[in-house]
Every structure is written in C-alpha cells, then in structure tokens.
Amino acid sequence: MKILDLKSKVFMAPMAGITDKPLRRLVSSLGAGNMVSEMVAIQAIQRKNPKTYRIADVRDEPYPVIVQLVGGKPEQFADAARLAADLGAYSIDINMGCPVKKIVNNNSGSALMKDLPLASKIIKEVVKATPLKVSVKFRKGWDINNVNAVEFAQMCEDSGASYITVHGRTRSAFYSGTADWDIIRAVKQSVKIPIIGNGDINTVYDAQRMIDETGVDGVMIGRAALGNPWLISQTHAYLENKELPRKIPVSEIKRFMLKHIELLSEYYGQEMGLAISRKFVCWYCKNLREAKRFREIYTKINDYNEAMKTIDEYFDGFGEEER
Ligand SMILES: Cc1cc2nc3c(=O)[nH]c(=O)nc-3n(C[C@H](O)[C@H](O)[C@H](O)COP(=O)(O)O)c2cc1C
C-alpha cells in the first residue's frame, strides 16, 4: 500500500537534536528515503520561539519533509499545523510516542496513549486545520500492563490519520530491550490505513524481515543510521530491487563527514556547528580502528582548522580500506 504519494517506503526516524536540516540534506543527497523533522514543540511555536520556528521551516529543502509536532493542547496543535503548512511541511506527523519525562509531564508524547479521547481530539483538530495529510507516531503502549497499540491505531484511523508509525516498545522501556514486532503485525491486521514499522531495524535484511513478518507498508530506521546514513538509501534499493548494500570506503566516510561538518557550520555558525559535530564524528568512526583515541582528541577541539587537521591525520592512515 502506498504511503501518501511518497516515492519510498523507507523513512529516516525523527530524532531530536539529530535529524536537523544538515542531516536531512545529506541523507537525501544519497538517494531515496523519506525525511521527518525533529519534533517541534507546539507551545514554543505559539510563543514565537525563533529556534523552534527554524526547526519547523523546511521551505528551502527540495524533497518532502514531514514535520513532526509534539504537544498536548488541541487548539495549539491547530495553530502549529497551519504554521507548519506555511513553512513548507509536506505533511504533518503527531508525536504520541516520546517517552521523555519533560514531554510526558506536559500531557504530550506517549502520555497521550493514556488518554484516547484527547489524542483523538488532537488528531481531528490537526486534520481540520490544513489540507495537509496527518499521521501519528506512537508506541506499543504505556507499559507492559497497558499495551493498547491496536486500540490506539483504530482510534487514529477513525480520527482521520492517513498513516501511522508504530515503535514496538512501551513508554516504560524507553529505548531498552528489543522492539516487539508482533504488536506491529497486530496493528497492521487491525486497520486499513498504511502502517510503518519501527524499532530495531539495523540492516537492509532486517527491513525486509520486518515487512515479511508483519506486513507493514513501510519501515522507519533510527539509531542504526547514526554514523551510517547510507543505510537509508541502501534499504530502499534492497527493498525495491534486491540491490545488495556495498561496503563504504573509509575515504568516502571522511568526505561525507567533512561535508556534514561544513553544513553544520553553515547552519548553526562555526563554533556551535563544531560542537554539534562531535557526536556525529563519533558515530561516523564506529568500528574503525583507533576510533577511541581519535574521539577523545576530536571531542576536545574548539578550533575549526585544528578539527580539520586532526581528521586528516586520522583518516589518511586508512588508505583504500572499507567498512
Ligand atoms: C536521540 C533520539 C531522539 C529521538 N527523537 C525523536 C523525536 O523527536 N520524535 C520521535 O517521534 N521519535 C524520536 N525518537 C525515537 C525514534 O524516532 C525511533 O522511534 C526509535 O529510535 C526506535 O527506532 P530505532 O530502533 O530504529 O532506533 C528519538 C530517538 C533517539 C535515540
């Protein structure tokens, strides 16, 4: 089943502080895959917080960006949805899965899985607010004694959601343990709208296995793409054409990483860009030898030229190697 009129059934998962404009640009440049924004706090939009506005502004991105909203008040959602539409959103996703205390205490994110009438009201308000399609991302349930993904999915469908994404963990599990794909299959069997499965897809083969085992219409990949952004387009190519993923030359990892640091510096300014680059650089070096030593040095550097020099010194030792 097609998901809206998107060209791919593979989604890069929204990750706050990670899937920003620079990363979306880079991942899109590698080929297919759908992009979702970081979550946008609707109350901050109402306060006209410039940082939040910037997260929601996707007008200059030449590919569809699904903008994700998080909050707990239906009226605020409607305003935020209209603004997101003005700022170039392709469609709107509502976050009903975030487990973080600060969000949950605000009656937002996965707390909405405990209040179906409120969740339904929010979806209906957002659907009414703009012509854009609306989706919902949620979890298996609040905790192991309150697993309600199937009922929740049916509520989303009845309230007007065009598709839903299910992460197979409860709120209490946060990101620990393994994602339950059985619940994803149960959700798929209980509604007619397209379902995207999420949780523990680490390879292109996992993505195919999730489709085979659960029948989902699309897959969403989060943590496994950190340091391995190629995984998104490789998964698309594997699912569509059985194209096997190639190994990535270390020289290509370096080139890509340098481009990433450049885009972060352009977008956030050089000082902040460099600080933000630290976590990404650590991820890019995953499974490379002497990575620990390099990370320790890189994460202490505050000067852009020194950062470039340190990267050159480390990466030039790899020659033609691949990961
Ligand atoms: C650092 C981090 C930030 C995240 N931020 C968001 C977010 O803003 N919105 C959201 O819906 N999910 C967020 N998630 C959850 C992911 O989208 C995804 O559901 C989760 O990581 C499970 O998928 P995975 O096993 O492929 O990583 C975040 C996850 C991580 C690790």
PDBQT file of the ligand as one rigid body, heavy atoms in Angstrom, charges set to zero:
ROOT
HETATM    1  C1  LIG A 401      18.272  10.630  20.355  1.00  0.00    +0.000 C 
HETATM    2  C2  LIG A 401      16.895  10.259  19.910  1.00  0.00    +0.000 A 
HETATM    3  C3  LIG A 401      15.967  11.261  19.644  1.00  0.00    +0.000 A 
HETATM    4  C4  LIG A 401      14.675  10.933  19.245  1.00  0.00    +0.000 A 
HETATM    5  N1  LIG A 401      13.791  11.938  18.962  1.00  0.00    +0.000 NA
HETATM    6  C5  LIG A 401      12.538  11.619  18.496  1.00  0.00    +0.000 A 
HETATM    7  C6  LIG A 401      11.633  12.634  18.083  1.00  0.00    +0.000 A 
HETATM    8  O1  LIG A 401      11.934  13.839  18.102  1.00  0.00    +0.000 OA
HETATM    9  N2  LIG A 401      10.406  12.235  17.661  1.00  0.00    +0.000 N 
HETATM   10  C7  LIG A 401      10.038  10.918  17.599  1.00  0.00    +0.000 A 
HETATM   11  O2  LIG A 401       8.922  10.597  17.209  1.00  0.00    +0.000 OA
HETATM   12  N3  LIG A 401      10.893   9.944  17.972  1.00  0.00    +0.000 NA
HETATM   13  C8  LIG A 401      12.131  10.254  18.396  1.00  0.00    +0.000 A 
HETATM   14  N4  LIG A 401      12.999   9.252  18.701  1.00  0.00    +0.000 N 
HETATM   15  C9  LIG A 401      12.606   7.843  18.502  1.00  0.00    +0.000 C 
HETATM   16  C10 LIG A 401      12.972   7.327  17.104  1.00  0.00    +0.000 C 
HETATM   17  O3  LIG A 401      12.263   8.046  16.114  1.00  0.00    +0.000 OA
HETATM   18  C11 LIG A 401      12.650   5.818  16.961  1.00  0.00    +0.000 C 
HETATM   19  O4  LIG A 401      11.284   5.634  17.197  1.00  0.00    +0.000 OA
HETATM   20  C12 LIG A 401      13.446   4.954  17.928  1.00  0.00    +0.000 C 
HETATM   21  O5  LIG A 401      14.805   5.331  17.958  1.00  0.00    +0.000 OA
HETATM   22  C13 LIG A 401      13.318   3.459  17.565  1.00  0.00    +0.000 C 
HETATM   23  O6  LIG A 401      13.845   3.187  16.292  1.00  0.00    +0.000 OA
HETATM   24  P1  LIG A 401      15.312   2.525  16.085  1.00  0.00    +0.000 P 
HETATM   25  O7  LIG A 401      15.315   1.211  16.853  1.00  0.00    +0.000 OA
HETATM   26  O8  LIG A 401      15.431   2.318  14.608  1.00  0.00    +0.000 OA
HETATM   27  O9  LIG A 401      16.308   3.476  16.634  1.00  0.00    +0.000 OA
HETATM   28  C14 LIG A 401      14.289   9.563  19.112  1.00  0.00    +0.000 A 
HETATM   29  C15 LIG A 401      15.239   8.569  19.367  1.00  0.00    +0.000 A 
HETATM   30  C16 LIG A 401      16.534   8.893  19.752  1.00  0.00    +0.000 A 
HETATM   31  C17 LIG A 401      17.512   7.769  20.007  1.00  0.00    +0.000 C 
ENDROOT
TORSDOF 0
